[in-house]
C-alpha cells in the first residue's frame, strides 16, 4: 500500500498534475475495502 502511494505520487509529480484524482479514488476504494473486510472478520470472529 505504501509503495503504491509512493508510485502514484511519483507518477503525478512527473506529469505535474495538480489534482491526483485517479490515485485518490483508488486509495478511497482500498480504504473502504479494508474497512469492510475488517468489519466482516470481526462479525465472523
Secondary structure, DSSP 8 states (H G I E B T S, - for coil): -HHHHHHHHHHHHHHT-S--HHHHHHHHHHHHHHHHHHHHHHHH-
